[in-house]
Amino acid sequence: METVYDWVTVAIFAGLIVLFLQRSVGPERDQMWPYFAASVACAVINQVGNKAIDDNSTLLHIVSVAGIAAILGFIQYFLKPFGKFGD
């Protein structure tokens, strides 16, 4: 846990774990593949971000930040962690 990418991606992953555990005690609502896809994406973006820091690459930083935004959008679209009002 040395870089900002480590902290951000681990925080997103921890949020996925909490969401999965919270939903696992209720009726089945989600499939497993969105959790898996988001988890793998966190690992990949973490590696890209760490490479950006090592190589001092602006392009890789942009890809990493865009990837983090894409992961958060993916989670919101497919897993709907905040639900709908009135749920």
HUCORVEN-V405290 format. One record per residue. N is the residue number from 1. BURIAL is + if it has 16 or more other C-alpha atoms within 10 Angstrom, else -. D_LAST is the distance of its C-alpha to the last C-alpha in whole Angstrom. Layout:
# HUCORVEN-V405290
N,BURIAL,D_LAST
N,BURIAL,D_LAST
This chain:
# HUCORVEN-V405290
1,-,37
2,-,39
3,-,37
4,-,34
5,+,33
6,+,33
7,-,31
8,-,29
9,+,28
10,+,28
11,-,25
12,+,23
13,+,24
14,-,23
15,-,20
16,+,20
17,-,21
18,-,19
19,+,16
20,+,18
21,-,18
22,-,15
23,-,14
24,-,17
25,-,17
26,-,14
27,-,14
28,-,15
29,-,13
30,-,15
31,-,19
32,-,21
33,-,23
34,+,21
35,+,21
36,-,25
37,-,25
38,+,24
39,+,26
40,-,29
41,+,29
42,+,28
43,+,32
44,-,33
45,+,32
46,+,34
47,+,37
48,+,37
49,+,37
50,+,39
51,-,42
52,+,41
53,+,42
54,-,45
55,-,46
56,-,45
57,-,44
58,-,42
59,-,41
60,+,39
61,+,38
62,-,36
63,-,35
64,+,33
65,-,32
66,-,30
67,+,29
68,+,27
69,-,26
70,-,25
71,+,24
72,-,21
73,-,20
74,+,20
75,+,18
76,-,16
77,-,16
78,-,16
79,+,14
80,-,11
81,-,12
82,-,10
83,-,7
84,-,6
85,-,6
86,-,4
87,-,0
